């Protein structure tokens, strides 16, 4: 097991092979953290390689973070290879667009497994380690649709609202142990998941992206926009912030 070093920041990023997760991993690596890039697909390998090629520290870990046994093994492996986990960024998630009659029970369960169970399982495994260390920072990624509902996204809205409430409940429970827990709620962001949404709705990418950009700042977000917000909440400038939900949506929720 790697000896814990109080001067080393070890950040576990779920969904680290995706658009937002990859940007979060790279941003935190640029700030000096050692990164556990976690994904259920091998895209995590490419993100970790890119970080190392830029002079950072990162290792990739293949894991379905909605599976209980896999998460327990993941946290043990990350701790063994990188040291005590100081930061957790829960970015992993999925979307299946549809109204309630459109959705199967399997769709509903998958949405909650990917978006809520993953946060619960990772945090349940890591929080005792953070409590023993007397410090820790957790940032979850919900959605603007976890704060205000959107059309044809019933399961996603419900699941992301669950992420928001789970975040705030953890902030209340674990602040006395020196652990801060916050949430970022992105608006539409230019990622492969956004393109999948367009296909689910039978729209062209061009049409879908044009509609998504109809917000006060006149554009959709980039993964780097979201990563900057995550890095702020996980960093020292946010030391007096816990239980907050930061909307990063170009004014779309105004």
N, C-alpha and C positions, 0 to 999 in steps of 0.2 A: 504493500500500500504506500502511495506517495505521502510523504510527511506534509502535514498542514503547514502552510507558510502564511502568516498574517498579512504579508505584503503582497500576496498574489491574489488577484481577483479571478475567480473561476465562474464563468457564466454558462449556464445550460440553456440552449435556445431550441425549443421544439418547433417543428415545421421549418427547420433551418435550411432545408434544401429548396424552399419556395421563394417567391418573389420578396415578400416582406420579411420572412424569416432569414433569408440570405442577407438582406440588407442590414438587418439587426445584428447578425453575427459579424459582418464585416465592420460595422460602425463600432461595436464594442471592442473588437480586436484592435481597431485603430486607436482606441483609448487605452490599450494596454492589457485588456482582459485576455485570459486563456479561455478558449471557446470550445464547448462541447456542442458540435453541430448535430442535431438529432432530427432524423426524418425516417419515415417508413420506406422511402425510396432512396436509391443510390445517388440522387442529386446532392445529398449532403457531402459526398466525397469531393465533388467539384468545388463546393463552397469552401470546405476545409483546405483543399489544395490551393485555392486562390489566396486565402488568408496567409498560408505559409509562404507562398511565392512572393507575397508582399512584405515578408519579414515578421509576420505575426505568429501567434501560437494557436493552433486549432487541431482537433481530432474529430473525425466523424463517427457517428454511432447510429446503427440501423435499429429502429424501434418503432412499433405501433404504440403510441402513448395512450391509446384508449384501452389497452390490455393490461390488466392489473399486474400479473406476474412479470410481464415484460418491463414494466416501469420500475418495479422493485429491483430487478436485475440491472437495469440501466443506471440507476442512481448509484448502485454499488460499484459498477464498472467505471463510471465517470469519476467517482471519488478515488478509486484505486489508481486510475491513470493520470488524473489531473490534480487531485487534491480536494480539499473541502469546498463545496459549492457555496459561493457567496451570492450569486445572482441567478434568478430564473426568469426567463422570458417565454411565456406561453403563447406562441404564435400559431401553432397547429390548428387547423380547422378545415371545414368543407361547407359547401352550400348546395342545396337541392331546391330550386325554385318551384313554387307551386302553392295553390290554395289548400286549405284543409281537405276538401274532397279529392284534390289531385294527388295527395300524398298517400303512400302506403304506410302501414305501421313500421315496416322496415326502414323506409325513408326517415320517419320521425325518430326512430331509435338511433339510426346512423348519425343524424344531425346532432343529437345530444351526446352520443359517444365521442364523436370527433371534436365537438366544440366545448362541451362541459365536462364530461367524464375525464378527458385528457388533462384539463386543468386541475380537477380534483385529485386525480391519481398522482400526478407529478408533485403537486404541492403537499399532499399527504406524505409522500416519501421524503421530501426535502425539509419540510418544516421542523421536524425533530432535530435534524442536523444543525439547522440555523439556530434553533433555540439553545442547543448546547454551546454553540459558538458565541451566542449573545449578539448576533448581527445577521442581517440578511435583507435582500431586496428582491421583490417579486413584481413583475409587470405582466399583466395579462393583456391580450388583444381581443377586444369585443368587436363592436361595430356601431355605427350610428343607428342601425336598425335594432340594436339592443336597447336604445333609448327612446326611439320613436319608430313605430311600425312602418313597413313598406309593403307594397302590393306584391302578391304572389310569392311570398317568402315566409309563410307562417312558421314553419319549423325552425328556420334560421333565426327569425326575430325572437322566438321564444327561447332558443338556446343561447343566443348572445345576451339576452336580458338576464339569463341565468348566470352567465359569466360576470356580468356587472355586479349582481347581488352577492355572488360568491366572493368576488374580490373585496367588496366592502365588509362582508362578514369576517373574512380572514384578517383584514386590517384591524378591526375591533378586537379580535381574539388574540392577535399576536404582536400588537404594538408594545405591550409591556416587556416583551422579550427582545426589543430592539430591532424588530422586523417591520419593514415598510412594505405595503402591498397596494399597488395602484393599477389603473387600467387605462389603456389607450383605445379610443373608439374611432377607427378610421371611417372616412367616406370611401366612395369608389376609388380604387387604386389600380394603376396599370400593372396587372399581374396576369399570369395564365388563368387564374380562377375567374377573373372578370370575363375573359374570352369564353370560358365554359358557361358562364351565366348567359351570355348572348345566345349560344347554341341551344341551351335549355329552353329559352324563350322563343326560339325560331327567328332571331333577328341577326342581321349582318353585324360584324364587328364595328363597321363604320357607323351604322345607325345607333347601335347600343352605346358606343363611346361618345357620340355627339350628345345623346340624351344625358349621359352620366356627367358630362362637362357643364351642364346647365345649372350653375351655382354661382354665388357672388364673385368668386375669384376666377371663374370662367375656364376652369380646367379640372381634370381629375388629378388625383394624387399620384405621387411616385413612391416606390418602396422606400426611397431615401427620406422622403418627408415623414413617413411613419417611424422609420428607424431613429430619426433625430428626436422625436417625442419620447420614444422608448428609452433612448440613451439619457435624456434629461431626467426622466422619472427614476431611472436606475442610478443616477449619478449623485455626486455630493451637493450639487446646487438644489436638490430636492429633498434635503435631509429633514425638512419640517413638513413634508407632504406625505400623507398616507390616506388611503380610502378615497382618493379622488378619481374622477373619470375625465380624461382629457380628450375632447373631440378634436380630431384632425381631419377636417372634411371640406376645407375651402369655403366655409360658411354655409354648407348645405343644410345644416340643422337650425339656421337662424330663422 
